[in-house]
Structure formats: structure tokens, C-alpha cells
């Protein structure tokens, strides 16, 4: 079912209103009208199945048929902390990490990665990409995207908000990680992913000293943008499976 964006303040008890570009997209691009059923997402935790009632220029009013709280959301809160990359490769991480199901994205300044970024414009762009991906993939929450931080700052923050912080490090097959060994994996997990060439030895030591748990995924070397998405999916899948096993 097609999804559209609704601002939380435009949601009432029995009806909601789509405005501006979303109203235009629904009526002019997708050609929906009164009587058609679609979904709307507010980005703060709820999806709505609605029936279009009235269409006017720039405005669509719809009846709420069902509220679907936390639709498409993982019971595991994964905070992805990828090193900043050049060009549009970080855009790719934001978009695909949203589709995978991460709860937050916290960009990282690393020794082998980018050291500067136009903060406000970049963050606004990343937030728009995350919003579009949320709508497209059927989630109900848009991942929070923070301003880039140094490894030192980010480690301190992650250790405060996460039960477990994982440090992605390539290694041999027998070193492959077991998420079940990470305490609190079902609640909140931080995942640090380095730039091309990985984290430096000094960065690895600092992260381990702060309490981060290294894990490896085998011998194959992944590009930095690929690694962020693949490892986020691996951690979420494994942690969700661990939760199910504990609950059974």
C-alpha cells in the first residue's frame, strides 16, 4: 500500500490531513482520490491506514481506519556510527541504513576519513533522505541523525545511551561475532564502522579502552559504505533472533 508523509500536528482522533507536496503527490502523481485507501506515516512512531475523503488544492483530508504504532520498527534500538565518507557515499549509508531499520545515525570523524563537513546543510539533506526512505520502506519512525563528532566524543555518548557498543573490525572466520554474548543486546546497541582502510590501531585501542567490543565478520574486505549497511543488518538480525530465543 502506498505511503505518504503526514505531520504529527495534522493528525486528529479520527482524521488526518496531508498538505503541500504530499497532497500533490497523492492526487497528481499517484492519481488517488476520494474512496481510495493509502497509508500515512508521521515519523514519530505511528503509521495510519486511511481512506481519502476530500481533495482540494494542496490539501487532502482522510479518515483514519487504523493506527499501526511502531509499524516496521525493530525491538532492538541500533545506533549506527559510521565514519564520514566522500561524495554521495554517505547519502547511500543514510538511505539504506534507514531501510534496514537503524534507530539513529551518528556520523564519525575518523583519522582516515573526512575531517570536515558543512554541518547544517549536510544534516538537513541526510534528514530528508531518511524521511523519504522511511516512507518508502514502511517504517513509522525516522532515524535521528546527529551532527558529526570525534571518536572521543562519540564513544562517551554511546557508552551512556547504549547497553553494548560494537567495534567493526575485519578478521578471520573463527572470530565472527556472536551478538548473544553482548549484554543488553535486545535493548540498545551501538555499532562503530570505520572508513576505507578501517580504524587505525590507535582508534581501536581507544575504543576498546572505552568499553567497545570488537567483532569480525570473516576474511572478506567490505567497502566502507557497504560495511555500514551489511553490518547493521547483521547485528539487527542476530539481536532480534537472540531476543526471540530468550523470549521462547
N, C-alpha and C positions, 0 to 999 in steps of 0.2 A: 504494500500500500504506500503511495507516495507521501513523503513527509514535508512539512513546511514549518517555518520558524515563527513562534509567537512570543512576544514579550510577556514576562510574568505578570506585569500590571494590566495586561489586556485579557487576562483570564478571570472569568466570573464563576459563580456557582454552577450555572447551567449552560453558559455560552462563553465564547471567546471571539476575539476579533483579530484578523490578520490585516496588516497595514503595509503601505508602500510597496517595496519590491516584491515582498512575499505575496501580496494580493495580486499584483500584476502577473507574477509568475504562475499563480494558480489559475487565473482567468484567461490571460492572453497567451501564455506559453503552453501550459498543460491543458487548457481548454476545459476546465471544470466549471460547473455551475450549480445552481440550486438542486438539492437532492443527491448530489454526489458525496460519497464518503471518502475522507482522507485522514491522515494523521498529522498532528502538530506537536512540536517539541518546544519546551520552554528553556531548556539548557540548564535548569537548576534542579532537575530530578524527577520530572514528570513528562510523560507522553500522553497525548489525548487522541482518542478516536472520535472524529466529529463528522457531522453532516452539514454541508453548506446550506445556509438558509437564504441569505440575501447578499447580492453583489452590487457594489457601487464603485465609482472611480476611486482607486486607491484603498478600498476597504472591502473586506469580506467578513460577514458575520456567520458564525456556525454554531450549531447546537452540540454540546458535549454529550457523546453517547457513552463513553467510558474513560476513566482515568487509569493510566498504567504507570504507577510510581516505580521508579528505578528500572524501567524497561531497558534492556540491553546492557545493564551495568554489572560489573563483576563484584562478588562479595569480597574480593581481595583489592585493597587500595594500593596500586602500584605507582610509585613516583619515579618517573624516568628522568635521569640526569645525564644527558648526552653532551659530549664535547661539541662546541660550536664548529660548524664546517663552512667552507666557502660556497658562494653562489646559492643555487636553489636546493642544494642537497639537504640543508636543514629544514627547508619547507617540506620536503618529502618525509622527513622524520616526523614532523608535527602532524601532517595529514595521516600518515599510516599508523602512527602510534595512537592517534585518536580512534581510528577504526579498530585497532587491536583491543583497545579498552583501558588504556592507562588513565589514571585519575588526575595526574599533574605532570607537567613537563618543566624541568628546571635546568636551563642551559648552563653549561660549564665552560669557563675559561681554562684551557689546559696548556701545558708547556709546548706541545707540538701542534696545537690548533690555533684558531683565530684568537687574537688578543683584544680586538676592538670590534664594536658593532654599534650601529645607530639605534640605540635602545628603543626609544618611543616608537619610531616608525616600524621597526622590525617586530616589536611585540604586538603592535596593532595588526600587522599583517599576519603574524602567526595565529593570533586570536581569531581572525576572520577565517583562516584556513581550517582551524579546529572547529569553528562553528559550522562551516559548510560540511565538514566530514562527519560531524555529529549527526546532522540532519540526514545525510546520505546513508549512514550505516545503521540507523535505527536506535541510537543511544538516546538517553534522556538527560545526560549531563555533559557539559562542555569541559574538557580538561582545563585546569587552571595553568596558565603559563607565566612564569616569573621572569624577572629581569636576569640576565646572565650574572653569575657570581664566580669568584675564585674557588679553587678546590677547598681551601681552608674554610672559607665562609660556608660553602655548601655542605661540607662534612659536618660542621657544627649544627647546621639547621636540620639535616637529615637525621642525625642521631637523636635530635629532640622529637621529631614528628613520626619517625618510623620505628617499628619493633625490630626490624632487621635491615641492614644495609649491605647489599651485594656489590662486589667489585668485579667487573667482567675482565677476565684475563685468559688469553688463549693457552691451551695446554694439551697434554696427552689425553687419549680417550679415557684412561682409568681415573683421570682427575675430574671427570664430568660431575657437575654439581648435583646435589640431592636437596631439593627445596624443603623436604620434610625435616631435614636436620636444622633448618633455620627457625629458631624460636619465634613465635608470633607471626609465622608466615601467612596465616589466614587473616591477619588484621591489616597490617601496613608494611609494605616492603619498598625500600629504596634500591634503585639499580643505577650504578655508575658505569657509563660506557665511554671509552676513550676515543681519541681522534685517529686518523691514519697513522699507523706505526704504534698505536697503543699508548698507554700511560708510561711515563718514564719510571725508572727504578725508584727515584726519589718520591714520585707521586704515589706509587704503590705502597711504599713504606709508610708514608704519611697517612694514607687511607687505612692501612692495616693497624697502624698505631692508634687511630681514632676509633677503631672497632669494626671497620668494614670487613666482610667475609669474602675472600676471593673465591671465584668459581670459574670453571673452564667448561668448554663445550666440545672439546676434541681437537684434532690436528688442523682442521681446515681454517684458513685465514679469511675472515669476512671484511669487506669494505666497511668503513665506519658507519655509513648510513644504513647499510644492510644489517649490520650488527645491532644497532639500536632497535630495529623493528623485530628481527628474528628473536633476539634475546628477551625482549619484552613479552613476546608471545609465548616463548618457552616458560618463562617464570610464571606468567599468569596461568597457563595451562597446568603446570605442575603444582602450583599452590592451590588452585581450585580443586584439583584431584586429591591433594592432601587433605583439604577441608572435608570433602565428601567422604573420604576414608575414615577420618576422625569422627564424623557425624553418624556413620553407619554402625 
